């Protein structure tokens, strides 16, 4: 049974829609040379509630030019999406930490900070495989049908969804997935001559770029809102998902608690 709409979803979505630049801070857990857990943090771009990225006009044009169709609007969710290069360290850190993440949004237009804790799953591997299937299975459990006649579920596909996210990047950003391996010393030249900085990718199925491109979906299990729009009366709420199962972060009931700020 698909999960009901989360009680925090509409307000969080409204605050995101007011933001001119909805980036967020993503924290993962890494391990140092001695095996000790250490935090790792970076800024990521919010790519919409999965599976509904807000497509730019240029993305629609790119899809049409290459005879690609968007997926029908049959699904929605409370899951946050962003994109990454599979060569980035965050991908390996997710595997090491059991997919645990925390995302923090400071949305100054509304004066609210939103903190999202949960699990993140990576998909989009052109080669498929066990990890790809596991990610798709986990994510699909959090998707619910919209019920507004948005199309046929049989016409919805994972590969098409990845292509849509890829198209929503500019050609230069698509080209970044053909850059030399991130984080490697610049003195080390890549052995693959196709890996260079500053490339523009028009082909939505460029094999090198798509081989490195991934979509990441955060499945929330705890959400916290800190409202600082009125400094004389700050407010804070926490929602925790009681899924009723240790191995499933979907479904269940959200428990709300008002906190001292």
C-alpha positions as CSV (number, residue, x, y, z in Angstrom):
1,X,0.0,0.0,0.0
2,X,1.5,3.4,-1.0
3,X,2.2,5.9,1.9
4,X,-0.2,8.7,2.5
5,X,0.9,12.3,1.9
6,X,3.2,13.4,4.7
7,X,1.7,16.2,7.0
8,X,4.8,18.4,6.5
9,X,4.9,18.0,2.7
10,X,2.7,20.9,1.6
11,X,4.2,23.6,3.8
12,X,7.8,22.5,3.0
13,X,6.9,22.5,-0.7
14,X,5.4,26.0,-0.4
15,X,8.6,27.3,1.3
16,X,10.8,25.7,-1.4
17,X,8.7,27.3,-4.1
18,X,9.4,30.7,-2.6
19,X,13.1,30.1,-2.7
20,X,15.1,31.6,-5.6
21,X,17.9,29.1,-5.1
22,X,16.9,26.0,-3.2
23,X,20.3,24.4,-2.5
24,X,20.7,22.3,0.6
25,X,23.6,21.0,2.7
26,X,24.0,17.2,2.6
27,X,25.8,15.3,5.3
28,X,27.1,11.7,5.0
29,X,29.3,9.5,7.2
30,X,32.8,8.6,6.0
31,X,35.6,6.7,7.7
32,X,39.2,7.8,8.1
33,X,42.4,5.7,7.6
34,X,41.9,4.3,11.1
35,X,38.3,3.3,10.4
36,X,36.8,6.0,12.6
37,X,33.6,7.6,11.4
38,X,34.0,11.2,10.3
39,X,31.3,13.7,8.9
40,X,31.4,14.9,5.4
41,X,29.3,17.8,4.2
42,X,28.6,19.5,0.8
43,X,26.1,21.7,-0.9
44,X,23.7,20.1,-3.4
45,X,21.0,21.4,-5.7
46,X,17.4,20.4,-5.0
47,X,16.0,18.7,-8.1
48,X,12.4,18.4,-7.1
49,X,10.1,16.0,-5.4
50,X,10.7,12.6,-7.0
51,X,9.7,11.8,-9.7
52,X,8.6,15.3,-10.7
53,X,11.5,17.6,-11.5
54,X,10.5,21.2,-12.5
55,X,11.7,21.0,-16.1
56,X,13.2,24.0,-17.7
57,X,12.1,25.1,-21.1
58,X,15.5,24.1,-22.5
59,X,15.1,20.6,-21.1
60,X,11.7,20.1,-22.8
61,X,13.3,21.4,-26.0
62,X,16.2,18.9,-25.7
63,X,13.9,16.0,-25.0
64,X,11.7,16.9,-28.0
65,X,14.7,17.4,-30.3
66,X,15.9,13.8,-29.6
67,X,12.4,12.2,-29.7
68,X,12.4,11.6,-26.0
69,X,9.2,11.7,-24.0
70,X,8.7,12.6,-20.4
71,X,7.2,10.0,-18.1
72,X,3.5,10.5,-17.6
73,X,2.6,12.3,-14.4
74,X,1.1,9.3,-12.7
75,X,3.3,9.3,-9.5
76,X,4.2,11.7,-6.7
77,X,6.0,11.3,-3.4
78,X,7.5,13.0,-0.3
79,X,11.0,12.0,-1.4
80,X,13.7,14.6,-2.2
81,X,15.8,14.2,-5.4
82,X,19.1,15.5,-6.5
83,X,21.8,14.4,-9.0
84,X,25.4,13.4,-8.7
85,X,28.4,11.9,-10.4
86,X,28.8,8.3,-9.4
87,X,32.6,9.0,-9.0
88,X,31.9,11.4,-6.1
89,X,32.9,10.2,-2.6
90,X,29.3,10.7,-1.3
91,X,28.2,7.6,-3.3
92,X,30.7,5.3,-1.6
93,X,29.9,6.9,1.8
94,X,26.2,6.0,1.4
95,X,27.1,2.4,1.0
96,X,29.4,2.5,4.0
97,X,26.9,4.1,6.3
98,X,23.8,2.1,5.4
99,X,22.5,5.0,3.2
100,X,22.1,7.3,6.2
101,X,22.0,11.1,5.3
102,X,20.9,14.4,6.7
103,X,19.8,17.3,4.5
104,X,19.5,20.9,5.8
105,X,17.7,23.6,3.9
106,X,17.9,27.3,5.0
107,X,15.1,29.0,3.1
108,X,15.7,32.7,3.8
109,X,12.6,33.9,1.9
110,X,10.3,32.2,4.4
111,X,12.8,32.4,7.4
112,X,12.6,28.7,7.9
113,X,15.2,25.9,8.3
114,X,14.1,22.4,7.3
115,X,16.2,19.4,8.4
116,X,15.5,16.1,6.7
117,X,17.0,12.8,8.0
118,X,16.6,9.5,6.3
119,X,18.0,7.1,3.7
120,X,19.4,8.0,0.3
121,X,19.4,5.6,-2.7
122,X,21.3,6.1,-6.0
123,X,20.0,4.9,-9.3
124,X,20.7,5.4,-13.0
125,X,23.4,2.8,-13.7
126,X,23.1,2.0,-17.4
127,X,24.5,-1.5,-16.6
128,X,21.8,-2.3,-14.1
129,X,22.8,-4.8,-11.4
130,X,21.8,-5.7,-7.9
131,X,22.4,-2.3,-6.3
132,X,20.4,-0.6,-9.1
133,X,17.4,-3.0,-8.5
134,X,17.6,-2.5,-4.8
135,X,17.5,1.3,-5.1
136,X,14.5,1.2,-7.5
137,X,12.6,-1.2,-5.2
138,X,13.2,1.0,-2.2
139,X,12.2,4.2,-4.0
140,X,9.2,2.7,-5.7
141,X,7.7,1.9,-2.3
142,X,7.5,5.6,-1.6
143,X,5.7,6.5,-4.8
144,X,1.9,6.9,-4.9
145,X,-0.4,7.4,-7.8
146,X,-1.7,10.9,-8.2
147,X,-5.2,9.8,-9.1
148,X,-5.8,12.8,-11.4
149,X,-5.7,11.2,-14.8
150,X,-2.0,12.0,-15.4
151,X,-1.5,9.0,-17.6
152,X,-1.0,5.2,-17.7
153,X,1.3,3.6,-15.1
154,X,2.5,1.1,-17.8
155,X,4.0,4.0,-19.8
156,X,6.3,5.0,-16.9
157,X,9.9,3.9,-17.0
158,X,13.0,4.3,-14.9
159,X,15.4,4.8,-17.8
160,X,13.2,7.6,-19.2
161,X,13.2,9.2,-15.7
162,X,17.0,9.3,-15.6
163,X,17.0,10.8,-19.1
164,X,14.6,13.5,-18.0
165,X,16.8,14.5,-15.0
166,X,19.8,14.5,-17.3
167,X,18.1,16.8,-19.8
168,X,17.2,19.2,-17.0
169,X,20.9,20.1,-16.8
170,X,22.6,22.6,-19.2
171,X,24.9,21.2,-21.8
172,X,27.9,22.4,-19.8
173,X,26.6,20.7,-16.6
174,X,26.0,17.5,-18.6
175,X,29.6,17.9,-19.8
176,X,30.8,17.9,-16.2
177,X,30.1,14.2,-16.1
178,X,32.8,13.8,-18.7
179,X,35.4,15.7,-16.6
180,X,38.4,14.0,-15.1
181,X,37.7,11.9,-11.9
182,X,36.6,14.3,-9.1
183,X,39.0,14.7,-6.2
184,X,42.0,13.2,-8.0
185,X,45.3,15.2,-8.1
186,X,45.3,17.6,-11.1
187,X,48.8,16.5,-11.9
188,X,47.4,13.0,-12.8
189,X,46.1,13.1,-16.4
190,X,43.2,10.7,-17.0
191,X,44.0,7.7,-19.2
192,X,40.7,8.2,-21.1
193,X,41.1,11.1,-23.6
194,X,37.3,11.7,-23.6
195,X,37.6,13.0,-20.0
196,X,38.2,16.8,-20.2
197,X,37.0,20.0,-18.5
198,X,34.6,22.4,-20.0
199,X,32.8,20.0,-22.4
200,X,29.3,20.6,-23.6
201,X,27.1,17.5,-24.0
202,X,24.0,17.8,-26.3
203,X,23.4,14.0,-26.7
204,X,21.1,12.9,-23.9
205,X,22.5,9.4,-24.2
206,X,26.2,10.3,-24.4
207,X,27.7,7.0,-23.1
208,X,30.5,8.5,-21.0
209,X,28.4,11.2,-19.3
210,X,25.4,8.9,-18.7
211,X,27.8,6.2,-17.4
212,X,28.7,8.7,-14.6
213,X,25.4,10.4,-14.1
214,X,23.1,9.3,-11.2
215,X,19.9,10.4,-9.6
216,X,19.8,10.3,-5.8
217,X,16.5,10.0,-3.8
218,X,16.2,10.8,-0.1
219,X,13.5,8.8,1.8
220,X,12.7,10.9,4.9
221,X,12.2,9.3,8.2
222,X,12.5,12.4,10.4
223,X,11.8,16.0,9.4
224,X,12.3,19.1,11.5
225,X,11.2,22.7,10.9
226,X,12.6,25.7,12.7
227,X,10.6,28.9,12.0
228,X,12.7,32.0,12.5
229,X,10.4,34.4,10.6
230,X,9.6,36.1,13.9
231,X,12.6,36.3,16.1
232,X,10.5,37.3,19.1
233,X,8.5,34.1,18.8
234,X,10.6,31.3,17.1
235,X,8.9,28.0,16.7
236,X,10.1,24.5,16.1
237,X,8.4,21.2,15.1
238,X,9.6,17.6,14.6
239,X,7.9,14.8,12.7
240,X,9.1,11.3,13.1
241,X,8.0,8.4,11.0
242,X,6.9,5.3,12.9
243,X,7.0,2.8,10.1
244,X,6.3,-0.2,12.3
245,X,9.2,-2.0,10.7
246,X,13.0,-1.7,11.0
247,X,13.6,-2.6,7.4
248,X,11.1,-0.3,5.7
249,X,11.2,3.5,5.8
250,X,7.9,3.8,4.0
251,X,4.4,3.8,5.2
252,X,3.5,4.1,8.8
253,X,2.4,7.2,10.7
254,X,4.1,10.5,11.2
255,X,4.2,11.6,14.8
256,X,4.4,15.4,15.3
257,X,5.9,17.1,18.3
258,X,6.3,20.8,19.0
259,X,9.7,21.6,20.5
260,X,11.3,24.5,22.3
261,X,13.3,26.3,19.6
